[in-house]
Amino acid sequence: MTRSGKNPDKRVKTARKRSASSTRWLERQLNDPYVKQAKADGYRSRAAYKLIELDEKFHLLQGVQRVVDLGIAPGGWSQVVRKKAPRASVVGIDLLPTEPIDGVTIFEMDFMADEAPERLESALDGPPDLVMSDMAANTVGHKQTDHLRTMGLVEAGAWFAIETLAKGGTFVAKVLAGGTDTELLKLLKSHFASVKHAKPPASRKGSSEWYVIAKGFKGRD
Ligand SMILES: C[S@@+](CC[C@H](N)C(=O)[O-])C[C@H]1O[C@@H](n2cnc3c(N)ncnc32)[C@H](O)[C@@H]1O
């Protein structure tokens, strides 16, 4: 039996070297309908459905022309952007390698590196109208440290958005534990016409991830 009390379709034998938590992860992957759907639809990650669901609710991809994908690997979100807005130019960045995607410029580098923002900007032929961040820091298992690390990435993403977005643009980012820190929320509210939170159905119930959606960038003047 799984922890939810349901019998999974597929059970994984506990290999001697596999820890209980990675066995649980593998079992969850094998029985996850979003993983199956992603395979059928040709998406590289189940995360693709989070963006699809956020787009259904907030119309993030409507008419976008230039998009920045922070934490692009393995590429599900950019695949969704290219499918919904085939003419949009997209630039993405990740610490990890990402297989090429048609119409997407990919940098394999740390977004926190000094030269990263400029590289991203210069890969587009104008200001982005959507900056999205699905970045998550590698967890160390210490809740507070993990929270601070991921929120550091979100904050850097928010500043990047504020410094580059076209007027009216959108910033969407993964945040942790029920929402956005007060300071970050204040920052976003002062630069965007609307700031909302959502947990798309594809986001696992047990995870503390949420998304912040800031729309209507007010501009830099
Ligand atoms: C949940 S995954 C993104 C999944 C992606 N949205 C998709 O649909 O395929 C988060 C990614 O953030 C990346 N990441 C974490 N810290 C980063 C950093 N400092 N710079 C660039 N990428 C980073 C990780 O390497 C990881 O690939």
The ligand as a MOL file (V3000), in Angstrom:
LIG
                    3D

  0  0  0     0  0            999 V3000
M  V30 BEGIN CTAB
M  V30 COUNTS 27 29 0 0 0
M  V30 BEGIN ATOM
M  V30 1 C 11.9560 22.0730 -11.5680 0
M  V30 2 S 13.3290 22.2260 -12.6180 0 CHG=1
M  V30 3 C 12.6650 23.1010 -13.9980 0
M  V30 4 C 11.7490 22.2880 -14.8770 0
M  V30 5 C 11.3740 23.0080 -16.1490 0
M  V30 6 N 10.4700 24.1230 -15.8810 0
M  V30 7 C 10.6830 22.0890 -17.1540 0
M  V30 8 O 9.4850 22.2690 -17.4020 0
M  V30 9 O 11.3530 21.2260 -17.7090 0 CHG=-1
M  V30 10 C 14.2780 23.4600 -11.8060 0
M  V30 11 C 15.5920 23.7750 -12.5040 0
M  V30 12 O 16.1820 24.9360 -11.8830 0
M  V30 13 C 17.5690 24.8230 -12.1150 0
M  V30 14 N 18.3370 25.7570 -11.2840 0
M  V30 15 C 18.4520 25.7680 -9.9360 0
M  V30 16 N 19.2990 26.7440 -9.5570 0
M  V30 17 C 19.7040 27.3850 -10.6980 0
M  V30 18 C 20.5960 28.4740 -10.9520 0
M  V30 19 N 21.2230 29.1140 -9.9650 0
M  V30 20 N 20.7980 28.8580 -12.2320 0
M  V30 21 C 20.1680 28.1970 -13.2420 0
M  V30 22 N 19.3190 27.1610 -13.0660 0
M  V30 23 C 19.1000 26.7500 -11.8000 0
M  V30 24 C 17.8570 23.3580 -11.7990 0
M  V30 25 O 19.0760 22.9420 -12.3480 0
M  V30 26 C 16.6400 22.6620 -12.4050 0
M  V30 27 O 16.9100 22.1410 -13.6800 0
M  V30 END ATOM
M  V30 BEGIN BOND
M  V30 1 1 1 2
M  V30 2 1 2 3
M  V30 3 1 2 10
M  V30 4 1 3 4
M  V30 5 1 4 5
M  V30 6 1 5 6
M  V30 7 1 5 7
M  V30 8 2 7 8
M  V30 9 1 7 9
M  V30 10 1 10 11
M  V30 11 1 11 12
M  V30 12 1 11 26
M  V30 13 1 12 13
M  V30 14 1 13 14
M  V30 15 1 13 24
M  V30 16 1 14 15
M  V30 17 1 14 23
M  V30 18 2 15 16
M  V30 19 1 16 17
M  V30 20 1 17 18
M  V30 21 2 17 23
M  V30 22 1 18 19
M  V30 23 2 18 20
M  V30 24 1 20 21
M  V30 25 2 21 22
M  V30 26 1 22 23
M  V30 27 1 24 25
M  V30 28 1 24 26
M  V30 29 1 26 27
M  V30 END BOND
M  V30 END CTAB
M  END
